[in-house]
Amino acid sequence: MPKTNSAEGGQKPVHTVRHRSVKATIWRNQSDKGPLYNVVITRSYRDKETNEWHDTQSLRYDDLMNVVALLQEAHRYISACIAKEKAPPAKPVRGATRPAARQSSKGQQPLVPDQEVPY
């Protein structure tokens, strides 16, 4: 792993996802072509002799489905970041007002206007 991604280099991961003992660390690096995202998968384990925690890139059979879930979550996070970076900044419109809350079909409580989903 490059030293620019390490804690000693001062750069920190942009996001970390954990499922049980397996962790996906997402790094963002800037290049001439724009941002690049890298994902590092590690498994934590405790040394029985020293009782200290360590990380390894070696995965067990039981870890594989957790890795699938981690990679899906990492993909969603990175996709949302890329979409946010590519989206043009919103320009305020003069004289525009916020739309009123819609009423439910039974007329009981107002519904909140739909919010944009980041992915």
Backbone torsions as a table, in degrees:
resi	resn	phi	psi	omega
1	MET	NA	136.9	-178.5
2	PRO	-64.4	148.5	-179.0
3	LYS	-68.1	-21.1	179.3
4	THR	-65.9	-19.8	179.6
5	ASN	-92.5	-4.9	-175.3
6	SER	-86.7	163.6	178.8
7	ALA	-65.3	-30.8	179.4
8	GLU	-64.9	-31.8	-179.1
9	GLY	-76.6	-6.8	177.7
10	GLY	91.4	-16.7	-179.8
11	GLN	-84.6	139.0	179.3
12	LYS	-114.6	154.8	177.1
13	PRO	-65.1	150.4	179.1
14	VAL	-80.9	-22.6	-178.7
15	HIS	-163.9	148.1	176.5
16	THR	-133.6	134.8	179.3
17	VAL	-122.4	136.8	-179.2
18	ARG	-130.1	135.9	171.0
19	HIS	-130.0	110.0	-178.0
20	ARG	56.3	-121.6	-176.3
21	SER	-93.9	2.4	-176.6
22	VAL	-107.0	139.4	-174.9
23	LYS	-132.2	139.6	172.5
24	ALA	-113.1	121.4	178.7
25	THR	-107.3	125.9	-176.4
26	ILE	-104.8	125.0	179.7
27	TRP	-111.9	144.1	176.2
28	ARG	-118.0	123.4	178.0
29	ASN	-122.3	142.7	179.3
30	GLN	-94.2	134.3	177.0
31	SER	-128.1	178.6	177.8
32	ASP	-63.2	-27.7	-178.5
33	LYS	-93.0	3.4	-179.7
34	GLY	116.2	-169.2	-177.2
35	PRO	-71.7	143.7	174.6
36	LEU	-121.0	139.1	179.0
37	TYR	-113.9	135.1	176.9
38	ASN	-124.9	146.7	179.3
39	VAL	-123.1	130.2	177.6
40	VAL	-115.3	125.2	178.8
41	ILE	-99.9	128.5	175.9
42	THR	-136.2	156.2	175.2
43	ARG	-118.9	132.3	178.3
44	SER	-92.6	143.8	175.6
45	TYR	-148.5	156.4	179.1
46	ARG	-104.9	128.2	176.5
47	ASP	-70.1	123.9	-176.6
48	LYS	-66.3	-31.4	-177.6
49	GLU	-78.4	-45.7	-176.3
50	THR	-97.9	-12.7	-178.4
51	ASN	63.4	22.8	178.5
52	GLU	-99.1	150.7	178.0
53	TRP	-86.8	141.7	177.6
54	HIS	-136.9	161.2	174.7
55	ASP	-114.9	145.9	175.6
56	THR	-139.9	156.8	175.5
57	GLN	-96.8	1.1	176.8
58	SER	-80.7	129.9	-177.2
59	LEU	-113.4	147.8	176.0
60	ARG	-96.3	165.6	178.1
61	TYR	-54.9	-44.0	-178.0
62	ASP	-66.7	-15.6	-179.9
63	ASP	-84.9	-17.1	-168.0
64	LEU	-61.9	-42.9	-179.3
65	MET	-70.5	-30.2	174.0
66	ASN	-67.1	-35.4	177.3
67	VAL	-65.6	-39.8	177.3
68	VAL	-58.9	-46.8	179.2
69	ALA	-63.0	-40.4	178.2
70	LEU	-62.0	-45.3	-178.1
71	LEU	-66.1	-36.1	176.3
72	GLN	-64.9	-43.1	179.1
73	GLU	-67.2	-39.4	176.9
74	ALA	-63.3	-40.7	178.6
75	HIS	-62.5	-43.4	177.7
76	ARG	-60.9	-44.2	-178.7
77	TYR	-63.4	-48.2	-178.7
78	ILE	-64.8	-39.7	177.7
79	SER	-60.8	-40.6	178.4
80	ALA	-66.1	-40.1	177.9
81	CYS	-63.3	-44.7	-179.7
82	ILE	-64.4	-42.2	179.2
83	ALA	-63.3	-39.9	179.8
84	LYS	-67.1	-37.5	179.7
85	GLU	-70.1	-33.3	-178.2
86	LYS	-84.6	-18.8	-177.1
87	ALA	-69.4	133.9	177.0
88	PRO	-69.3	148.4	179.0
89	PRO	-64.1	140.6	-179.6
90	ALA	-72.2	132.7	178.4
91	LYS	-98.5	130.6	177.5
92	PRO	-69.1	140.7	179.2
93	VAL	-104.0	126.7	-179.6
94	ARG	-68.7	136.0	176.6
95	GLY	79.7	-2.3	179.9
96	ALA	-78.6	141.0	177.8
97	THR	-113.0	159.3	178.9
98	ARG	-73.8	137.7	-179.5
99	PRO	-64.7	145.0	179.9
100	ALA	-71.1	153.2	178.0
101	ALA	-67.2	139.5	179.8
102	ARG	-81.0	151.5	177.0
103	GLN	-90.3	147.0	176.4
104	SER	-71.2	166.3	-176.3
105	SER	-63.1	-26.2	179.1
106	LYS	-91.6	-3.1	177.7
107	GLY	73.4	20.5	-176.2
108	GLN	-87.4	-77.1	-177.6
109	GLN	-110.5	144.1	177.5
110	PRO	-69.7	144.2	175.9
111	LEU	-88.1	144.9	177.9
112	VAL	-79.3	136.8	178.2
113	PRO	-57.0	148.5	-178.6
114	ASP	-58.7	138.9	176.2
115	GLN	-103.3	151.1	178.9
116	GLU	-73.7	138.6	175.6
117	VAL	-90.4	133.6	-173.7
118	PRO	-71.0	-5.1	178.6
119	TYR	-139.2	NA	NA
